[in-house]
Amino acid sequence: MQKAVASKGLLKILGSSGAKGSAFDDVLGNSTGGSDIANALNGAGGVGVATADSVGGGPKGGGAGQAAGIGELGTSGGGNVNLGAKGDAAIRGRVADAAPEVDSADVDREALNRYVKARKAAIVACYEKELKRNPSMKGKVVVRFSISTSGRATEIEIEENSLGNDAVGACIKSIIRTWVFPFKPESDVPVAFPFVFSPAT
């Protein structure tokens, strides 16, 4: 074997066809313990043991069942671990049903309650935005406003706010300011509407 290496070079030996009686057969033949080496490396990730069948005749590396090529070893695996996206924890709030105070027969209290209830999601969103900063926040916000002869809300004020958070009240005022009520009273009608907020469980 030493003579073969000296005369032909190691690369030429490894590149031989693997035919019986060749220099490659001398290196990996039964007498060299090549099968023991294969058994020792069996199951080692990313390591392939060259045999006469894999080197001679077939594609050189990269094929199915063949020793991995240099390029494959450089790109396969690599610790690609998907840790998943870390999203914000869902924080939900709710508002209890409460009857408004209306000081005029021109505005039906039940109809007003239904109108506001249909738009409750926007009111709850004002609360949930601040609930993310203070998950234990709860309380009541009473909004006083007038329904004008055109049906719009005017003179919107926060009469009571036990949340301890002015941002929720300001947000509710901006929402109510966009509403057009289905009423056309003869004169402005004062209304007090309570919203009782609590975290959803």
N, C-alpha and C positions, 0 to 999 in steps of 0.2 A: 504494500500500500504506500509506503514512504517513497518507493521508487516511482510509483505511478503519479503521486503528487508532484514529485520533483520534475518529472518529464512532461506532464500534461497540465499541471496547474489545478488548483482546487475547484475553480469555477468550471473548468471543462469537465471535471468529474461529475459535479452536481448537475451539469447541463446535459449529460449523456442520456441516451434513450432509455436506459434501464433494461435493456435486453439481457437475457441470461448470459452470464459470462463476461459482462461488461465491467468497467471499473466501478460504476455505480452499484452494481450487484455486489461487488466486493465490499463496498462500504456498508450497505444496508442489508446484506444477506443474513441468513439465519445465524451465521457464526458470529455476527457482530453484536447480537443482543438488541437489534433495532426494535423488535416487538416489545421488549421490556421498556424501552424508552417511550414507545407509543402508549403503553399501559400507564406509565408514570404520569404522562401528560394528558391522559384522557380526561375530558371534562374541564380542562383549564380554558377559561374564556379568552377568545382572541388569539389562541395559540394553535397552530396546526403542525402536524408532524408530516414531513415530506416522505412519501413512499415512491417506489418505482412506478406505480400506476398513476399517481397524481402528477409526477414530474414529467414522465416520458409520455409522448404521444398526444395527451389531452391539452386543454388550455392551461397556460401557466398562471395559476392563481386567479382569484376572483370568481371562479365558477362554483356551482353547487357542489358541496362536498370536498372542495379543494382548499389548500392552505390559503389563508387570507393574504392578499397583496399589501404592499406598503401603504398604498393610497387608502385601502379599506380600513387598515388599522388606525390610520390617522383621523378618519371621520366617523367610524362606527362607534356606538356607545357614547363615550364622552360625558357620561354623567348627566344625561338629559332627564331631569327630574321635574315633573309638573307639580308645582306646589299649589296650583289652583288660585283663582282670583279671590282676594279678600275684600268682600263687599261690606258696606255698612250694615249693621244690624237693623232690622226693620223695627221701627218705633211707631206705634199707632195710638191715636187718641180718639176719643168719642165725645159727643155733646148730647146731653140729655134733653129730651123733649120738655119744653116749658112754654106755657101760654103767655102771649104778649098782653100788655096793658094798652087798651085803646080807649080814647076819651070821646069817641064820636060814633054815631050810628051809621055814618056814611062809609065806614070801613068795617067790613065783616071780620071779626077776630079769627074765626076758623079759616076763612079764605086767606087771610094774611099769614096765618101759621103754616098753611099748606104751601104757600108761595115761598116762604123762607126755608121750610123743610126741604123743598125740592132743590134748593141751592146750598144745602148744609155742607156738602163736600168742600166747597171753597172756604167756608168758615172753619171747618175742622183742619184744613191745610194750614191756616194761619197759626193754629195751636200746635200742630205737629212740628212745624218748622222750629219753634222754640223749645218744644218738648225734647228734641234731640240734644239740646244743651243742658236741659234740666229734666231728666226722666221722671222725677217725682212731682213735677209741677201739676197742680190741679186747683180749681176754684171757679168762680163765677164772674162773668163779664156782662154788665147790663148796658145796653146801648140805647140811648134816647135820641129820637129823630122825629121829624115831621114829614108826613106825606102831603106833598103839595097838590094843588088843583090839576097839575099835569101828570101826577102819578109818580113824580120823582121824590127821592128822599133828600130832605134839606135839614140844616141845623143839626148835623150828626155830632153827638157828643158821647163820651164814655162816662156814664153816670156812676158806675161801680166796677171795680176791678180787684178781685181778691187773689188773682194769680201772682201778683208781685212782678208782672212783666208788662211793660208798656207797649212793647213791640206787637204783642198779640192784639191789643186794643186798636192800635194804629192800622194794622192790617185789616181788621174787621171793618173799620170805618171806610177804608178805601174800597172794599168789596161792596158794601151797602151803597156807596155813592154811585155805583154803576147800575143799580137796579132801577127798573121802571115798573111800578106796581100796577096791578089791573084795577085800579080805583081812580075815580075822578071826583074827589069830594068838592063840595061847594067852597070850602075854605080849608086851610092847612089843618091836618089832623095830627096831634101829638101821639107818639107811640113810644113805649118802653119795652124793649125785647131782651129777655135774659138768655144767656148762653152758659150752661153749666158744663165745664170741661173736666175730664179725668182720663188718665192713661188707660188704654184698652188692655184687658187681661186675657 
